[in-house]
Every structure is written in structure tokens, then in C-alpha cells.
Amino acid sequence: MTRLFNHKPTAELQSLDAAHHMHPFTNGAQLAEKGTRVITRAQGCTLTDSDGAEILDAMAGLWCVNIGYGRDELARAAFEQMQELPYYNTFFQTSHPPVIELAQRIAALTPFDLNHVFFANGGSDANDTNIRMVRTYWALKGKPSKKTIISRVNAYHGSTVGAASLGGMTPMHEQGGLPIPDITHIKQPHWWAEGGEMSPEEFGLHAARALEREIERLGQDNVAAFIAEPVQGAGAVIVPPETYWPEIQRICDEHEILLIADEVICGFGRTGNWFGSQTFGIRPDIMTIAKGLSSGYAPIGASVVSDEVAAVIDSAEFNHGYTYSGHPVSCAVALENLRILDEEGIVERVKTETAPYLREKWMTFADHPLVGEVRISGMMAALQLTPDKASRAAFAAAPGTVGTICRDFCFGANLIMRHVKDSMIISPPLVITKSEIDEMADRAHKALDLTYDRLKDEGLLVAAG
Ligand SMILES: *Cc1c(COP(=O)(O)O)cnc(C)c1O
């Protein structure tokens, strides 16, 4: 297909990008040397770059484009809302139809009595809201000492100062003097890396009981909440053992600790249900949502709050909010996105058709010599690479060396599959078809084979000592 490009030539875009655009989570100097890949268009699950190459996006952008690219309905919803009311705030006794409708829609979709929505611009600032919300909740209940929030090592809750403090990513803590006070981290339920001699079931209980030990160490009267992703996404799709979440729920209930489920990735169909909490039997007091809420077409996030928590927060003035809390255009886009997810049965199809199909395909990777563990929940999955399956060893090379090699082979094969250290991860648009899943798996297999050969050639197929 010939097509006239409506943009500057690739080399010029790359050099302007290097000159003026600072990229998130990137070594800018290294990137400038390699040059960025410039994405210009997208449709369904396929991206097009500035040279016209077509790339299969097995990451749905950043875990967010749940309904796939190119849905004109969302563009129209944004256009019409901008004409009608492009902006108004919700601070001073005012509201507007899209925010009201969206809050009601979210309340109806979320389980239990999560019926109250505080809007943010994305997941990070929704989690900042949560920090303020849970501490305010306990203060208003006459227990101001209940301030500490317990999170987990290798958790991702966003990149603002508050959200990165909740997160358990040490490289993020090292820059900028994080975490902020009164946030602590317990171990993650990552059996492959940390389970030792325990069975996954034993380890699930063990990892959950780390929460109980931490509450006892801090004193229950000092703990406000526990926050966790149902499945750790950015941590490398860590699917907890089945024993983990029921035990976490028991501990939160028994110790009067609010439970925050960070559903930013797991929400809106990713795990095969509307919410990861439904997949894992979690009963949260607060849910963080973002990403799939608008399928990434417009920035929006929110904290969804139980009747009880909302009643307490509403009893005083909550001194918090964002200029763009409940932005009308983002709300209109999110509403249209939710309508499509629902009316086209996309979440249902993930559960009954495509996620089981993906699972079948993904399990075949267990036979590959480089793959130590296959992790999958609905439409998110990981391949844990290892030089020695039997001992579940890490590579001797610095973490991420092998993952980067494999990622580059995927990129070269026009497949976007991300690496987290030495795990390869996918989180495709929920509308991915079976034949696209086949194609994705084929390209991933080839990339793994090439990686294996490269590791042998370079003497990297060596276990850490
Ligand atoms: C992406 C993510 C966030 C942060 O959301 P932003 O929209 O980037 O601020 C928070 N929590 C989880 C689990 C995420 O994956």
C-alpha cells in the first residue's frame, strides 16, 4: 500500500526527538544514540511506524488499549463533548452530565458496595488520593495514629512521589529520596523467584502472612491500609498462588486494615472478569482504576470507594482534588469505551474464548529451553527466562541483559513484547483475534530461539553463582 506520510521523515523526527523530548523511564543519552521508533498510526492490535512497518502490539500500549486502536466512536464522543462543554470543574458545588453518568456507571460495574468515585487523571494520582483518603478516614474515625500503609516489594502503583513511595521499585526510591514516611513494604508472592523449597500453595500462605507479621511489628493501631495489585503487572505479571488472596483478606478483616486493590491494569476485563478482585475473590474497600477505563484514548483514573469509607470521608471537607478531576471529555470517552466493552461482549469473549485460547498457546512455551515458568491470568502473561529450569536459576549476567536481547529480537520481528528484567510479558488488546494470537506466539517463539542462539554464542547461558 502506498501512502503519503503526513509527517517529517523518520531521521528528522528522531533527531528532533533526541534534541527536545525527554522520555519517561529512559536513559536519554542511550536512546538518542539508538534512535526512537516513531509510531504514527494504529488500528485494532496493529501499530504503524513512520517507515510504514506494521507492528503487532502485544502490550496494548502500556496495558491500556483494551478495546483496541481506531474506534471512531470514542473520537466522536470526545469531539461532541468538546463542542458541548469542553471543560468545567467539579470543585465548587458544580457538576456536569458526563461525570455524573460515568460515576454511576462505574458504581454499577464495580462489585460489592464500591459505589462512590473520586476522579483523577490516571492511576498514579488516584493512588495519591488513596493515601490521603485512608489517612483522613482513620483520623475522622478518631484513630489518627492509623497512618502507615503497607505495600509490597516490586509493586507498581505509579510514578508521582506518593504513588512511587507506595510502589516497591527500588530504582525509583533511589532517585529523589523516597519513600515518603509511613509506608512500608512486605515480600511479594513471587513463587518462582522466592518460593525456595515451598510448594506454591505453602508459599502463598507464607507471603500473605508477611502482612500479618508486619501489622504486628507496627502495631495494628498504626496501620491504615494494605495496597496491592491483584496481579502485579509491571512487576512482571506475578500471578499469586491461589492461597494468597484469601489469606490477605482474612488478615485485613481481622486487623481492621483497609484493603486497596490497585486495579489499574487488572480492571476492565484484563483478567477475564470486569475486575481482578472478582477473579481472585478480593473484597476491597477502595479500588484504583485507570488505563482500561478509557482504553487509553483519554487520560482518566479514579478511586472507587465503599459506602462505609465514603460516608466517613463525606462527613468533613476533603481538602484534595485535581483541576481535571472528572474532566468532561475524558468522562465522555470513558463512557463510550465502557459501552463498547459491555455491548460488544468483549469482556465475556475474553473469559470464554480468547483468554483460554491464549493460555493454551502460552503453555506451549513451557517446553522452550529458555522458559522456566509460564505465568498467565486472562489476557496478561509472562515467560520467565532462565539458564537452568530445574534450579529456577537467574542468569549470571546483570538482570535484564537477557530480557533486553529477547525484547530487541521481538522488536526486530515487529512484535511489541516487553521485558521486565528477564521475564517477557504481554498484555494485548482484549479484542485480539485467535489468528493474531497465533501470529504473536509464532513471532515470540522465533525471538526466543534467536535469543537462545545468541546466549550460547556469547556464553551467557550461565546461572548466577
Ligand atoms: C500504570 C499503573 C499505575 C499508574 O497509572 P498512571 O496512569 O501511569 O499514573 C498505577 N498502578 C498500576 C497497577 C499501574 O499499572
The ligand as an SDF file (V2000), in Angstrom:
LIG
                    3D

 15 15  0  0  0  0  0  0  0  0999 V2000
    0.1350    2.1380   35.3060 C   0  0  0  0  0  0  0  0  0  0  0  0
   -0.1770    1.8600   36.7270 C   0  0  0  0  0  0  0  0  0  0  0  0
   -0.3730    2.9010   37.6440 C   0  0  0  0  0  0  0  0  0  0  0  0
   -0.1150    4.3350   37.2830 C   0  0  0  0  0  0  0  0  0  0  0  0
   -1.0300    4.8390   36.3850 O   0  0  0  0  0  0  0  0  0  0  0  0
   -0.6750    6.1820   35.5490 P   0  0  0  0  0  0  0  0  0  0  0  0
   -1.9140    6.3830   34.7400 O   0  0  0  0  0  0  0  0  0  0  0  0
    0.5610    5.8860   34.7750 O   0  0  0  0  0  0  0  0  0  0  0  0
   -0.4570    7.2680   36.5320 O   0  0  0  0  0  0  0  0  0  0  0  0
   -0.7840    2.5820   38.9200 C   0  0  0  0  0  0  0  0  0  0  0  0
   -0.9740    1.3120   39.2880 N   0  0  0  0  0  0  0  0  0  0  0  0
   -0.7720    0.2830   38.4500 C   0  0  0  0  0  0  0  0  0  0  0  0
   -1.0310   -1.1060   38.9080 C   0  0  0  0  0  0  0  0  0  0  0  0
   -0.3420    0.5210   37.1420 C   0  0  0  0  0  0  0  0  0  0  0  0
   -0.0860   -0.4890   36.3210 O   0  0  0  0  0  0  0  0  0  0  0  0
  1  2  1  0
  2  3  1  0
  2 14  2  0
  3  4  1  0
  3 10  2  0
  4  5  1  0
  5  6  1  0
  6  7  2  0
  6  8  1  0
  6  9  1  0
 10 11  1  0
 11 12  2  0
 12 13  1  0
 12 14  1  0
 14 15  1  0
M  END
$$$$
